[in-house]
């Protein structure tokens, strides 16, 4: 009744809709939405109802449309409406739809003319409509009434801009004939977003209400104030007609009679009225469909090509055939074996460029994580020296030992070796976890057969745990073997005889290098024990005060530089005859301090008897003390604890030589152990765990699955797989049918060229002064209307159907086109 101009296009598009809706896929033809823009009570809602052919919108004086109404028309055999906020409820009477629109409007805006940008989404199914999106927007107003905010004009214009900025939005600029067209707000907004006039149609309403002796002939002939697409005059029902229940069919007849009988319009009556406006929209729709079809057809063809192989397999698939089940089981297990081996051994197929997995992650555990765990367990230097000291003294007992006891060396080494058990066990657990993760990744492809997936996961995981236990026993046995015999004849071990000799040779080499370079040797030529920042805190204020320097401790000297670039050396202090002294932290000092003093009571540094060095924490002080111990700088005195330990711990030169000798021997031997462990652990894990699991999957997994005696049950499909198979077959058939329908559409329609451009300079653009008006709005001072944002550029459009069935346009927000100044309106809560 209201869409006769579209009748030729509807059957073809409906067939395409039917073909694709069978698989839940929308037609994806991006039909443009039609936004009706105009001033308050300009007749916008009446124009919208004429398109639908039904009375379903609220009527009244003042601002009636107070929330955007997104109306989606869907072709169907029955006629009814649905609201997004009332999911599942069908409205078969359009009077009920009108009442629901009013009720939903009042729910958010109240009954006193307030507005809200949150849209009402309404779907109407009818056999008389083409899939199309229409938007009824609030009328542009100037003066707030009721509980409307002071910036109501700004809010409404901003709301309109959210929609008409969309390139796919056809703008119906509605202006009453009894107002000044040159000042039409609708045309101003349309020009701002559509400066070339390619998607703007002028609609002149209320022609029957013009004063006697006046008419809009020159405007409708597009001679006065021209538009590219021109103007179309319509005569809507008056409020009296609506109150008298005059239907739209009668109104259309009365409209045609008006144009045929009016002396100013009868010569162009065929180009006036609602039916003609519908034909213009039909041309726009047809042009858009033709423009969209090539890309859409290519998209469907690519989908069909991707489904061809899978559909061919499913077409001949018989899920209850025992032979088919056995064959599928063999293929799945073989594929699992191949996939697992590729992930472990590496493959060029489908390389993951984001994360490490499988063999690459195990390799990182071998060569990065495990060595790091070994380094983390290195003992504290001071603690290790104390243990060596106590071990030597406990072995000597009441006697004073003259020689370094080898039993102290063995006791310390065995303790250090035993500590390695923790990192080794953790290493095995990390590899085991990565193997399980790799298996999970592979068996996800068995999700079509849940029972097979569960059993396969259980069998392989049990095998991995068994191999993990076996590998753990083997590693602990290897560590016990290392503990069973300390091989002091190892070719890389320095030995007791060479322990002290090696230390002396290091000192001689350092001294030779220093003297060979006239007392100044570059740091890189020394054996550096430690580097770091320290503060010389006992320099008087008259001489500059405390300063921070970059210190380098070697086996022979302590040097400091201006900064860590090590270019400007300030001083080099030999370590001979130096001792450590504890210094109490001052009340006003934030530094923890220790001092270096000379045992022969000489000046340590220039005129200073001691050199006080400050650190930021006590931990740093202890660490520097340990480093100085390694360099042979010992404390001046030792505190005696409550058990009497420590009175001679570090002051007996003979004991210190023995501690230093054993310390060097322990370092030498443990470096051999670490090297051996780092080499043997990956080999052990690879042999007992990784290779064994890989071999198990390829040769024994299938046998264990058969041993369950439930092969037919294992191959039961999941409901999801059955549904997937049916959907693939339906989609394949639907795509073939859709491509056939598209062929008919592309050969049975024609394109209507766009009219030539016209001079639109007569339309004054909106005032671009929003930034100056924000403050005035907040303070209640009214300013000009807000500017129009830059029109976004849209390319590569496709359409999609949302989960709730509403047709959405790709590249646009869910409920509206691109938003120029505010976020898209939220969906109202369900009642």
C-alpha positions in Angstrom: 0.0 0.0 0.0 2.8 2.4 0.8 5.6 0.8 -1.2 4.3 0.1 -4.6 7.3 1.7 -6.2 9.5 -1.1 -4.8 7.4 -4.1 -5.9 9.7 -5.1 -8.7 12.7 -5.3 -6.5 11.1 -6.9 -3.4 10.7 -10.5 -4.8 14.3 -10.8 -5.9 15.7 -9.4 -2.6 13.3 -11.5 -0.6 14.5 -14.7 -2.4 18.1 -13.8 -1.5 17.0 -13.1 2.1 15.2 -16.5 2.3 18.2 -18.3 0.8 20.7 -16.9 3.4 18.3 -16.7 6.4 18.1 -20.5 6.4 21.6 -20.6 7.8 21.2 -17.5 10.0 23.1 -15.2 7.7 21.8 -11.8 6.7 21.7 -10.6 3.1 24.5 -8.2 3.9 23.2 -5.7 1.3 24.0 -2.5 3.0 20.6 -0.8 2.4 20.9 2.9 3.4 19.0 4.0 6.4 16.7 7.0 5.9 16.9 9.7 8.5 14.0 12.1 8.6 15.4 15.5 9.7 13.3 18.7 10.3 12.0 21.2 12.8 9.5 20.5 15.5 6.1 19.5 14.2 7.3 19.6 10.6 5.5 16.4 9.7 8.5 14.0 9.9 6.7 11.2 11.6 3.8 11.5 9.1 6.3 11.0 6.2 7.8 8.0 8.0 4.4 6.4 8.5 3.6 6.9 4.8 6.7 4.8 4.0 5.4 2.0 6.2 1.8 2.4 5.3 0.6 2.1 8.9 -0.3 4.4 11.8 2.1 3.4 14.6 3.8 6.7 15.9 2.6 9.0 18.7 0.9 12.2 17.7 0.4 15.6 19.3 1.5 19.2 19.6 5.0 20.4 20.5 7.9 17.9 20.7 6.4 14.4 20.3 9.4 12.4 19.1 11.7 12.7 22.2 13.9 9.6 21.6 15.3 8.4 18.3 13.2 5.6 16.8 15.4 3.1 14.8 12.8 1.3 12.6 14.0 -1.8 10.9 11.7 -3.2 8.2 12.1 -6.9 7.4 10.3 -8.7 4.6 8.1 -11.5 6.0 4.9 -13.4 5.2 3.2 -12.2 8.4 2.8 -8.6 9.7 3.8 -7.9 13.3 6.3 -5.8 15.3 9.0 -6.5 17.9 10.9 -4.2 20.3 14.5 -4.8 21.3 13.5 -4.1 24.9 10.7 -6.6 24.8 12.5 -9.6 23.4 10.2 -12.5 22.3 7.0 -10.4 22.4 5.1 -9.9 19.2 2.8 -6.9 18.6 0.2 -7.8 15.9 -1.8 -4.6 16.3 -0.2 -1.4 15.4 -2.1 0.5 18.0 -0.2 -1.6 20.6 3.0 -0.6 18.9 2.1 3.1 19.3 1.3 2.7 23.0 4.6 0.8 23.6 6.5 3.6 21.9 4.9 6.2 24.1 5.4 4.0 27.2 9.1 3.4 26.5 9.6 7.2 25.8 8.0 8.2 29.1 10.1 5.6 30.9 13.4 7.4 30.2 12.3 11.0 29.5 9.2 11.5 31.7 6.0 13.2 30.7 7.3 16.8 30.6 9.0 17.0 27.2 12.4 15.8 28.2 14.6 14.0 25.6 17.0 11.1 25.6 19.6 10.0 23.1 18.9 6.3 23.9 17.1 5.0 20.9 14.0 2.8 20.7 14.6 -0.2 18.4 11.6 -1.4 16.6 11.4 -4.2 14.0 8.3 -4.5 11.7 7.8 -7.6 9.7 5.6 -7.2 6.7 5.1 -8.6 3.2 4.9 -5.0 1.9 8.4 -3.8 2.9 11.9 -4.2 1.7 14.7 -4.6 4.3 15.4 -1.0 5.2 16.4 1.1 8.2 14.4 4.2 9.0 15.2 6.7 11.7 12.7 9.1 13.2 14.6 11.9 15.0 13.4 14.5 17.5 12.5 17.8 15.9 14.9 20.7 16.1 13.8 23.2 18.7 15.1 26.5 20.0 13.4 27.2 23.3 13.4 24.6 26.2 10.1 23.8 27.7 9.1 21.8 30.7 12.0 19.9 32.3 14.1 20.2 29.1 17.7 21.3 29.8 19.0 24.7 28.8 21.1 23.3 26.0 18.2 21.3 24.4 19.1 22.7 21.0 22.7 21.4 21.2 21.6 18.0 22.4 19.1 17.5 19.6 21.5 18.7 16.9 24.2 16.5 18.3 21.8 13.5 18.3 20.9 14.2 14.7 24.5 14.4 13.7 25.1 10.9 15.0 22.9 9.5 12.3 23.3 11.8 9.2 27.1 11.7 9.2 26.8 8.1 7.9 27.6 8.0 4.2 24.9 5.4 3.8 22.2 7.6 5.3 19.7 9.1 3.0 18.6 12.5 4.4 15.1 13.6 4.1 15.2 17.3 4.9 11.6 18.0 5.9 10.6 21.7 5.9 7.0 23.0 6.2 5.8 25.1 3.2 4.5 27.9 5.6 8.1 28.7 6.9 11.1 30.4 5.4 13.0 27.8 3.4 16.3 29.7 3.3 16.5 29.4 7.1 15.6 25.7 7.2 17.5 24.0 10.0 17.1 20.6 8.2 18.7 21.9 5.0 21.6 23.6 6.9 22.5 20.4 8.8 22.2 18.3 5.5 24.5 20.7 3.7 27.1 20.4 6.4 27.4 16.7 6.2 26.5 16.3 2.5 28.0 19.4 0.8 27.6 18.0 -2.7 23.9 17.2 -2.1 24.3 13.6 -3.3 22.1 12.1 -0.6 19.8 14.9 0.4 16.2 15.2 -0.8 14.2 18.2 0.1 10.7 17.4 1.3 8.1 20.2 1.5 5.1 19.5 3.8 1.9 21.3 4.6 1.4 22.7 1.1 -2.3 22.7 1.8 -1.8 25.0 4.8 -0.2 27.9 2.9 -1.9 31.3 2.9 -4.3 32.2 0.1 -2.5 33.6 -2.9 0.8 32.0 -2.1 2.4 28.7 -3.3 5.7 26.9 -3.5 5.8 26.4 -7.2 9.3 27.9 -7.8 10.7 25.9 -4.9 9.2 22.6 -6.1 10.4 23.4 -9.7 13.9 23.7 -8.1 14.3 27.3 -9.6 14.3 29.1 -6.2 16.8 27.8 -3.6 17.8 24.8 -5.7 19.0 21.3 -4.4 20.8 18.7 -6.5 18.1 16.1 -6.0 15.4 18.8 -5.9 12.3 19.0 -3.8 9.2 16.8 -3.5 6.0 18.1 -2.1 3.8 16.0 0.1 0.5 16.5 1.8 0.2 14.7 5.1 -2.9 14.1 7.2 -3.9 16.8 9.5 -4.5 16.3 13.2 -8.2 16.4 12.4 -7.8 13.6 9.9 -5.9 11.5 12.4 -8.4 12.1 15.1 -11.1 11.1 12.6 -9.3 7.8 11.9 -8.6 8.7 8.3 -6.4 5.9 7.0 -3.2 6.3 4.9 -4.8 4.9 1.7 -7.5 7.6 1.8 -4.9 10.2 2.6 -2.8 9.3 -0.4 -5.9 9.6 -2.7 -6.6 13.0 -1.1 -3.0 14.0 -1.7 -3.1 13.1 -5.3 -6.4 15.0 -5.8 -4.8 18.1 -4.2 -1.9 18.2 -6.6 -4.1 17.5 -9.7 -6.5 20.2 -8.8 -4.2 22.9 -7.6 -3.4 25.4 -10.4 0.2 25.9 -9.3 1.1 22.2 -9.0 -1.1 20.3 -11.5 1.5 20.5 -14.2 4.0 18.6 -12.0 1.5 16.4 -10.1 3.3 13.3 -11.3 6.5 14.5 -9.6 4.8 15.3 -6.3 3.3 13.2 -3.5 4.3 10.3 -1.3 4.2 7.7 -4.1 6.7 9.7 -6.1 8.9 10.1 -3.1 8.8 6.4 -2.6 9.9 5.9 -6.2 12.9 8.2 -5.6 13.9 6.1 -2.6 13.5 3.0 -4.7 16.0 4.4 -7.2 18.4 5.1 -4.4 18.0 1.5 -3.0 18.4 0.0 -6.5 21.6 1.9 -7.2 23.0 1.0 -3.8 22.2 -2.7 -4.3 23.8 -2.7 -7.7 26.9 -1.0 -6.3 27.1 -3.5 -3.5 26.5 -6.7 -5.5 29.9 -7.2 -7.0 31.8 -7.2 -3.7 29.0 -9.2 -2.0 29.0 -11.8 -4.8 32.8 -12.2 -4.5 32.4 -12.7 -0.8 29.8 -15.4 -1.3 31.9 -17.1 -3.9 34.9 -17.2 -1.5 32.7 -18.7 1.2 31.4 -21.3 -1.2 34.9 -22.3 -2.3 36.0 -22.6 1.3 33.1 -24.9 2.1 33.3 -27.1 -1.0 35.7 -29.7 0.3 34.2 -30.0 3.8 30.6 -30.2 2.3 31.7 -32.9 -0.1 33.1 -35.0 2.8 29.9 -34.5 4.9 27.6 -35.3 2.0 29.0 -38.9 1.8 29.5 -39.2 5.6 27.7 -41.9 7.5 28.2 -41.5 11.3 26.8 -45.0 12.2 29.0 -47.0 9.7 31.5 -49.1 11.8 34.0 -49.1 9.0 33.8 -45.3 8.8 34.3 -45.0 12.6 37.4 -47.3 12.6 38.9 -45.3 9.7 38.2 -42.0 11.4 39.8 -43.3 14.7 43.0 -44.3 12.8 43.2 -41.0 11.0 42.7 -38.9 14.2 45.3 -40.8 16.2 47.8 -40.5 13.3 47.1 -36.8 13.0 47.6 -36.4 16.8 50.9 -38.1 16.5 52.1 -35.9 13.6 50.9 -32.7 15.3 52.6 -33.6 18.6 55.9 -34.4 16.8 55.7 -31.1 14.8 55.2 -29.1 17.9 58.2 -30.8 19.7 60.6 -31.1 16.8 59.6 -27.9 15.1 58.0 -27.4 11.7 57.5 -24.7 9.1 53.7 -25.3 9.0 51.6 -22.7 10.7 54.4 -21.0 12.6 53.3 -19.2 15.8 54.8 -15.8 15.7 53.3 -14.6 19.0 54.1 -17.2 21.6 56.6 -20.0 22.2 55.2 -23.4 22.6 56.1 -27.1 22.4 59.8 -27.8 21.7 60.8 -24.1 21.6 59.5 -23.7 25.1 61.2 -26.9 26.3 64.4 -25.6 24.7 64.1 -22.4 26.7 63.7 -24.4 29.9 66.8 -26.4 29.0 69.1 -23.4 28.3 67.6 -20.4 30.1 65.3 -21.4 33.0 67.4 -24.3 34.4 70.8 -22.4 34.4 69.0 -19.5 36.0 67.6 -21.8 38.8 71.2 -23.0 39.4 72.5 -19.5 39.7 69.8 -18.5 42.1 70.9 -21.1 44.7 74.5 -19.8 45.0 75.2 -19.4 48.6 75.8 -16.1 50.4 79.5 -15.4 50.4 79.7 -14.5 54.1 77.6 -17.6 55.0 79.7 -19.9 53.0 82.9 -18.6 54.5 81.5 -19.1 58.0 80.5 -22.6 57.2 84.1 -23.3 55.9 85.5 -21.7 59.1 83.3 -23.8 61.4 84.0 -27.0 59.4 87.8 -26.5 59.7 87.7 -25.7 63.4 85.3 -28.6 64.2 87.5 -31.0 62.3 90.6 -29.8 64.3 88.8 -30.0 67.5 90.8 -29.0 70.5 94.0 -29.0 68.5 95.3 -26.1 66.3 95.6 -27.4 62.8 98.7 -26.8 60.7 97.3 -28.1 57.4 94.1 -27.5 55.5 91.8 -30.5 56.2 90.4 -32.2 53.1 87.4 -33.4 55.2 86.2 -29.8 55.5 86.3 -29.5 51.7 84.3 -32.7 51.2 81.7 -31.6 53.8 81.1 -28.3 52.1 81.1 -29.7 48.6 78.5 -32.4 49.5 76.3 -29.9 51.1 76.5 -27.7 47.9 75.7 -30.7 45.7 72.7 -31.8 47.8 71.2 -28.3 47.3 71.0 -29.0 43.6 68.2 -31.5 44.1 65.6 -28.7 44.3 66.4 -27.0 41.0 66.6 -30.4 39.2 63.2 -31.5 40.5 61.7 -28.2 39.5 63.3 -28.5 36.1 61.6 -31.9 35.5 58.2 -30.5 36.6 58.5 -27.6 34.2 59.2 -29.9 31.2 56.4 -32.2 32.3 53.9 -29.3 32.4 54.9 -28.2 29.0 54.5 -31.7 27.6 50.9 -31.8 29.0 50.2 -28.3 27.6 51.4 -29.5 24.2 49.1 -32.6 24.4 46.1 -30.4 25.3 46.8 -28.2 22.3 46.9 -31.3 20.0 43.8 -33.1 21.4 41.6 -30.0 21.0 41.2 -31.2 17.4 39.3 -34.3 18.8 36.6 -32.1 20.3 34.1 -33.5 17.8 34.3 -36.8 19.7 34.2 -35.9 23.5 34.7 -39.5 24.8 37.7 -40.1 22.5 39.1 -36.8 23.6 38.7 -37.5 27.3 40.2 -41.0 27.1 43.1 -39.8 25.0 43.9 -37.0 27.4 43.7 -39.4 30.4 46.0 -42.1 28.8 48.7 -39.6 27.6 48.7 -37.6 30.8 49.1 -40.8 32.8 52.1 -41.8 30.6 53.7 -38.4 31.1 53.3 -38.6 34.9 54.8 -42.0 34.9 57.8 -40.9 32.8 58.1 -37.9 35.1 58.4 -40.1 38.2 61.0 -42.3 36.4 63.0 -39.2 35.3 62.9 -37.8 38.9 64.3 -41.1 40.3 67.1 -41.1 37.6 68.1 -37.5 38.4 68.2 -38.1 42.1 70.3 -41.2 41.5 72.7 -39.1 39.4 73.0 -36.6 42.3 73.6 -39.4 44.7 76.3 -40.7 42.4 78.0 -37.3 42.6 77.8 -37.4 46.4 79.2 -40.9 46.5 82.7 -40.0 45.3 84.4 -36.6 45.3 86.8 -36.8 42.4 89.6 -34.5 43.4 91.7 -35.9 40.4 89.4 -34.4 37.8 91.4 -32.7 35.1 89.6 -29.4 35.6 90.0 -29.4 39.4 92.8 -27.2 40.7 93.6 -29.5 43.6 94.8 -28.8 47.2 98.4 -28.2 46.2 97.5 -25.7 43.6 94.7 -24.0 45.5 96.9 -21.5 47.5 99.4 -21.4 44.6 96.7 -20.3 42.2 95.6 -17.5 44.4 99.2 -16.3 44.8 99.8 -16.4 41.0 96.7 -14.2 40.5 98.1 -11.6 42.8 101.5 -11.7 41.1 99.9 -11.3 37.6 97.9 -8.3 38.8 100.9 -6.7 40.4 103.0 -7.3 37.2 100.3 -5.7 35.0 100.1 -2.7 37.3 103.8 -2.1 37.4 104.0 -2.7 33.7 101.6 0.1 33.1 103.3 2.5 35.4 100.9 1.9 38.2 97.8 2.7 36.1 96.0 -0.3 34.6 92.7 -0.1 32.8 89.9 -1.9 34.7 89.4 -4.4 32.0 92.9 -5.8 32.5 92.3 -6.5 36.2 90.4 -9.4 37.8 87.3 -7.4 38.8 85.5 -8.7 41.9 82.8 -6.0 42.2 81.7 -2.7 40.8 79.2 -0.2 42.2 78.4 3.2 43.6 79.7 4.2 47.0 79.8 7.5 48.9 83.0 8.7 50.6 81.3 10.1 53.7 84.1 11.4 55.9 85.3 14.2 53.7 84.8 17.5 55.4 82.5 20.2 54.1 85.5 22.5 53.6 86.9 20.0 51.1 83.7 19.4 49.2 81.7 17.1 51.6 80.5 13.6 51.0 80.5 12.6 47.3 79.4 9.5 45.4 81.8 7.7 43.1 81.9 4.6 40.9 84.1 2.0 42.7 85.9 -1.0 41.2 87.2 -3.7 43.5 89.9 -6.0 42.1 92.1 -8.6 43.7 94.8 -6.0 44.2 93.2 -2.5 44.6 90.1 -0.4 45.2 89.7 2.3 42.6 87.0 5.0 42.1 86.0 7.0 39.2 83.8 10.1 38.6 81.0 8.1 37.0 80.3 4.6 35.6 81.9 5.4 32.2 85.2 4.7 34.0 87.1 7.4 32.1 88.1 9.9 34.8 89.9 8.0 37.6 90.0 9.8 41.0 92.2 7.4 43.0 93.5 3.9 43.2 94.0 2.4 46.7 96.1 -0.7 47.1 94.6 -3.4 49.4 97.8 -4.2 51.3 97.5 -3.9 55.1 93.9 -2.8 54.9 91.2 -4.0 57.3 87.4 -3.6 57.6 85.9 -1.7 60.4 82.2 -1.3 61.3 80.9 2.2 61.7 77.7 3.1 63.5 75.0 4.9 61.5 74.7 8.5 62.4 71.5 10.0 63.6 71.3 12.5 60.7 72.7 10.2 58.1 70.6 8.0 55.7 73.6 5.9 54.7 74.9 2.7 56.1 78.7 3.0 56.5 81.7 0.8 56.8 85.4 1.9 56.9 88.8 0.8 55.6 91.8 1.3 58.0 95.5 0.6 57.7 97.0 -2.0 60.2 100.2 0.0 60.3 98.4 3.2 61.4 99.3 5.0 58.2 96.9 7.3 56.3 94.6 5.4 54.0 93.6 8.2 51.7 95.4 11.6 51.6 95.2 13.0 55.2 92.6 10.5 56.4 93.4 7.7 58.8 90.3 5.8 57.5 88.1 5.8 54.5 84.4 5.7 55.3 82.2 4.4 52.6 78.4 4.7 52.6 75.7 2.5 51.0 72.0 2.9 50.7 71.1 -0.2 52.7 72.7 -2.7 55.1 72.4 -5.4 52.5 74.7 -3.5 50.2 77.2 -3.0 53.1 77.2 -6.8 53.8 77.6 -7.5 50.1 80.6 -5.1 49.8 82.1 -6.7 52.9 81.8 -10.1 51.4 83.5 -8.9 48.2 86.3 -7.3 50.2 86.8 -10.7 52.0 87.3 -12.3 48.7 89.9 -9.7 47.9 91.7 -10.5 51.2 90.5 -7.5 53.2 89.3 -8.9 56.6 87.6 -7.2 59.5 89.7 -5.5 62.1 87.9 -7.4 64.9 85.1 -10.0 65.2 82.2 -9.9 67.6 81.8 -12.9 69.9 78.3 -14.4 69.8 76.4 -15.9 72.8 78.0 -19.3 72.1 81.5 -18.0 72.0 81.8 -18.4 68.3 83.7 -15.9 66.2 86.3 -14.7 68.6 89.1 -15.9 66.2 87.0 -16.6 63.1 88.6 -14.0 60.9 91.7 -12.8 62.8 93.9 -15.9 62.6 96.0 -15.5 59.5 96.6 -19.3 59.2 92.9 -20.0 59.5 92.1 -17.4 56.9 94.6 -19.0 54.5 92.9 -22.3 55.0 89.4 -20.8 54.5 90.6 -19.1 51.3 92.1 -22.3 50.0 89.0 -24.4 50.6 86.8 -21.5 49.2 88.9 -21.7 46.0 88.6 -25.5 45.9 84.9 -25.5 46.4 84.5 -22.9 43.6 86.6 -25.1 41.3 84.8 -28.4 42.1 81.3 -26.9 42.0 82.0 -25.4 38.6 82.7 -28.9 37.4 79.4 -30.2 39.0 77.3 -27.4 37.5 78.8 -28.0 34.1 78.0 -31.7 34.4 74.5 -31.1 35.7 73.7 -28.5 33.0 74.8 -31.1 30.4 73.3 -34.3 31.7 69.9 -33.0 32.9 68.5 -32.0 29.4 69.8 -35.3 28.0 68.1 -37.3 30.8 64.8 -35.5 30.4 64.9 -35.7 26.7 65.5 -39.4 26.7 63.2 -40.6 29.5 60.4 -38.1 29.1 60.2 -36.3 25.7 61.3 -39.0 23.3 59.4 -41.7 25.3 56.1 -39.8 25.2 56.5 -39.1 21.5 57.1 -42.8 20.9 54.2 -43.8 23.0 51.7 -41.6 21.1 52.9 -42.8 17.7 53.0 -46.6 18.5 51.1 -47.4 21.7 48.2 -45.0 22.1 46.0 -46.6 19.5 46.5 -50.1 21.1 45.5 -48.7 24.5 42.4 -47.1 23.0 41.4 -50.4 21.4 42.1 -52.2 24.7 39.3 -50.2 26.3 36.9 -52.3 24.2 34.6 -49.4 23.5 35.8 -48.1 20.2 32.3 -47.6 18.8 31.3 -45.6 21.9 34.5 -43.5 21.6 33.6 -42.4 18.1 30.1 -41.0 19.1 29.8 -37.5 17.8 29.1 -34.5 20.0 25.8 -32.7 19.4 27.8 -29.7 18.4 29.6 -31.7 15.7 26.3 -33.0 14.3 24.9 -29.5 14.3 28.1 -28.2 12.6 27.8 -30.8 9.8 24.2 -30.0 9.2 24.9 -26.3 9.1 27.8 -26.7 6.7 25.5 -28.6 4.3 22.7 -26.1 4.6 25.0 -23.1 4.2 26.7 -24.7 1.1 23.2 -25.1 -0.5 22.1 -21.6 0.6 25.2 -20.0 -0.9 24.7 -21.7 -4.2 21.1 -20.5 -4.3 22.1 -17.0 -3.2 24.6 -16.7 -6.1 21.9 -17.7 -8.5 19.5 -15.1 -7.1 22.2 -12.4 -7.3 22.6 -13.2 -11.0 19.0 -12.4 -11.5 19.2 -9.2 -9.5 22.2 -7.9 -11.5 20.5 -8.4 -14.8 17.0 -7.2 -14.0 17.8 -3.7 -12.5 19.1 -0.5 -13.9 21.0 2.4 -12.6 19.5 5.9 -12.4 22.1 8.6 -12.8 22.6 11.3 -10.2 21.3 14.8 -11.1 24.0 17.4 -12.0 25.3 19.6 -9.2 23.6 22.9 -8.3 24.7 26.0 -6.5 24.1 25.5 -2.8 25.6 28.7 -1.6 22.2 30.0 -0.6 22.2 27.6 2.4 24.0 29.1 5.3 26.2 26.5 7.2 26.0 26.0 10.9 28.1 28.3 13.1 31.4 26.7 14.0 31.6 28.2 17.5 31.1 25.2 19.7 34.3 25.7 21.7 33.3 29.2 22.6 29.8 28.2 23.6 30.5 25.3 26.1 31.0 27.8 28.9 27.9 29.8 28.1 25.8 26.6 28.0 26.9 25.6 31.5 26.2 29.1 32.8 22.8 29.2 31.2 23.7 31.8 28.5 22.4 30.6 25.1 24.8 30.7 22.1 24.7 29.6 18.5 24.0 26.0 17.5 26.9 23.5 17.7 29.1 23.0 14.7 28.9 19.9 12.5 31.8 17.5 12.8 34.0 16.3 9.9 32.2 13.8 7.8 33.8 10.4 8.2 34.9 8.5 5.2 33.6 4.9 4.8 35.1 2.4 2.5 34.7 -1.3 2.0 31.2 -1.4 3.6 29.6 -4.7 4.4 26.5 -5.5 6.3 26.0 -8.0 9.1 23.2 -9.2 11.3 23.6 -8.9 15.0 22.8 -11.6 17.4 19.4 -10.1 18.2 18.4 -10.1 14.5 18.7 -6.4 13.9 20.4 -5.5 10.7 23.7 -3.6 11.4 25.9 -1.7 9.0 29.6 -2.6 9.1 31.9 0.1 10.2 29.2 1.8 12.2 28.2 1.7 15.9 25.5 -0.8 16.9 22.6 1.6 17.2 23.7 4.6 15.1 26.3 5.9 12.6 29.6 7.4 13.7 29.2 9.6 16.7 30.7 13.1 16.3 30.9 14.3 19.9 29.5 11.7 22.3 29.4 7.9 22.7 26.6 5.9 21.0 23.5 5.7 23.1 23.1 2.7 25.2 20.4 0.1 24.7 17.6 0.5 27.3 17.0 -2.1 29.9 14.4 -4.8 29.2 11.2 -4.2 31.0 
